[in-house]
Amino acid sequence: MSQILGFFSAIQGLGATVMMPIIIFIFGLVLGTEKGKALRAGLTVGVGFIGLNLVIGALGTNLGPAVEQMITRFGLSLSVIDVGWPAAAAIAFASTVGMVIIPVCLLVNIVMIITNTTQTVDVDIWDYWHFAFTGALVAIVTGSQTMGLIAAILNMVIIMVIGDYTAPGVEKTLGLPGVSLPHGFTGAYAPIAIVINKIIDMIPGVRKIDINMEKVQQRFGVFGEPIIIGTALGLVIGAVAGYGYGDVLRLGISMGAVLVLIPKMASLLMEGLLPISDAASEFISKKFSNRGKMYIGLDSAVGVGHPLTLSVSLILVPLTVFMAVILPGNKVLPFADLAVIPWMFVLITPVVNGNGFRALVNGIVVLAAGLLISTNLSPLITTAAVNANYTLPSGAAQISSICDGANPLTWAIVRLNDFGWIGMGIVAVIALGLALINRNRILKEARELKQA
Amino acid sequence: MKRILLACGAGVCTSTAARVKVEKILDANGYKGQYKVEQCKIAEVAAKSGSFDFVISTTMKPEGVKCPFINGICFLTGVGVDKTTKEILDLMK
């Protein structure tokens, strides 16, 4: 194991922009993609990396100094810039754990299906980056890539079980039959929503409250458009930083540009991974689709369109910025990942059964906690970014992301590793325990299916 | 020239996967060069849909879409691609 990881860290020394094309090319050939296609895929990923790097650079050079001035003028402590999930994904894939994450996760999925510990064929290869992200942070905490890889695997096991468990709700509330959402970010919020939902159920009066969110989408719709939200935030930050009107306008346009360009660059990254992801998902679904009731594991993006999910997320965009300013202990300036809030709600929405009030309460709780978590994880994320040869925003001391940087499950796994092997042992016991409970459920369901 | 809007959660991942597959289908049916695809976030669809011929989405239909709407989840699951392909080709005519 350590030799394989050693080989990969040698290639990694060349930097993500060289390494990723090589890795993708090799994976492509191994999975039987034709040479030209594999080469083009690898190079496309390289282009995506360079593009992302440029845009994050632009974000840094423009936003960094403004944030610095804002801090000195008003004593605001928002020194950590939220660079967004596309950058986090790139950092995760460029880490040593990230390089081997695709074959490792495929293997984990296959083992789980064979041992009846999951019903999900996870064809969403792209989102393996969430597990790599946890792994990369754990590797930094423990100084061991092997520990990082183990953490990534355990993270996946937990998420796969959550995916199975929430699949009936996904079918009922989101109208997606036969689909489960084993998504590293979305999945982490399902258990929290279940707990909060139970608590609200116990409070007389409050448990009857529901808010109708129908009109919200029309009124708050602009908060869903990156070009508007980026420009508006840029203008506000420029003004607070005490810039002259010309510079305020320049910052506004630049920030709008950054929010529009980041997804375009990430999309290139995705396009390059596509041949790999297609080949891998074809392989796994061909082999394992005929084993009783199975779910196809997809990106939770397929559930983002639910009206409640979109409405609550839109309200939470301005609310998150407000909370970031007033929340004691928070250092994160929410920016690029304001677009990612809907992903939090994809599984919260089925759990609260479409109740607008409960979704909103959930959102405020997880976002407030999320800001503190991403503040707490920001030194590790910054180190991971440096390891991946990312240019850090000048002026900003640190970077983070509201996506997996604020993920409670990622945080728990990473911070438990502060306690060494004991911490990892606790994570392992929880993951294996969940897998076994899931296995019992699956076998029971299979028996009932046979009897019926 | 048909203008096609391809939407998913962020306009990044699943819409890219669907776009590549849709483009392959359109090219194979002789529409190469006769269409233009743009990706976007689902939250932008209502605002943008007015200037497109139809929208393919890998997530649910939002309110206020001003053009024909096709559910493209099949391009991710691989189930029911034929039916959706027919819908798309009908709209291309």
Contacts between the chains, C-beta under 8 A, distances in Angstrom:
chain1	res1	chain2	res2	distance
A	86	B	12	7.0
A	123	B	76	7.4
A	123	B	77	7.7
A	126	B	13	5.4
A	127	B	13	7.7
A	174	B	60	7.2
A	175	B	60	7.1
A	176	B	73	7.0
A	178	B	77	7.2
A	178	B	79	7.2
A	179	B	73	7.6
A	179	B	77	6.7
A	217	B	46	7.7
A	217	B	62	7.1
A	217	B	63	6.2
A	217	B	64	7.8
A	218	B	63	7.9
A	218	B	64	7.4
A	221	B	43	7.2
A	221	B	46	6.7
A	221	B	47	6.8
A	224	B	41	6.6
A	224	B	43	2.8
A	224	B	44	6.4
A	225	B	41	7.8
A	225	B	43	6.9
A	225	B	44	5.5
A	225	B	47	6.7
A	226	B	41	7.2
A	263	B	10	5.8
A	263	B	11	5.3
A	263	B	12	4.8
A	263	B	41	7.7
A	266	B	10	7.9
A	266	B	12	4.7
A	266	B	13	7.9
A	267	B	11	7.2
A	267	B	12	4.9
A	267	B	13	7.9
A	267	B	15	7.9
A	267	B	16	5.0
A	267	B	39	6.4
A	270	B	12	6.0
A	270	B	13	5.2
A	270	B	16	4.5
A	270	B	17	7.3
A	271	B	16	5.4
A	271	B	20	6.8
A	274	B	16	6.9
A	274	B	17	6.1
A	274	B	20	5.8
A	277	B	17	7.5
A	285	B	78	6.8
A	296	B	76	7.9
A	296	B	77	4.8
A	296	B	78	7.8
A	296	B	79	7.6
A	298	B	14	7.5
A	298	B	73	7.7
A	298	B	76	5.3
A	298	B	77	6.8
A	299	B	8	8.0
A	299	B	9	7.5
A	299	B	13	5.5
A	299	B	14	5.1
A	299	B	76	7.4
A	300	B	9	7.5
A	301	B	8	4.9
A	301	B	9	3.2
A	301	B	10	6.5
A	301	B	13	5.9
A	301	B	14	4.8
A	301	B	58	6.5
A	301	B	59	6.2
A	302	B	8	7.5
A	302	B	9	7.6
A	302	B	14	6.4
A	302	B	58	5.4
A	302	B	59	5.1
A	302	B	73	5.8
A	302	B	76	6.8
A	303	B	59	6.5
A	303	B	60	7.6
A	304	B	8	7.5
A	304	B	9	3.6
A	304	B	10	7.9
A	304	B	42	5.8
A	304	B	59	5.1
A	305	B	9	7.7
A	305	B	42	4.7
A	305	B	57	6.8
A	305	B	59	3.4
A	305	B	60	3.4
A	305	B	61	6.8
A	305	B	62	5.9
A	306	B	60	5.8
A	307	B	60	7.8
A	307	B	62	6.9
A	307	B	63	6.8
A	310	B	42	7.1
A	310	B	43	5.9
A	310	B	62	6.6
A	314	B	43	7.3
A	339	B	10	6.3
A	339	B	41	7.1
A	340	B	10	7.3
A	342	B	9	6.3
A	342	B	43	7.6
A	343	B	9	6.8
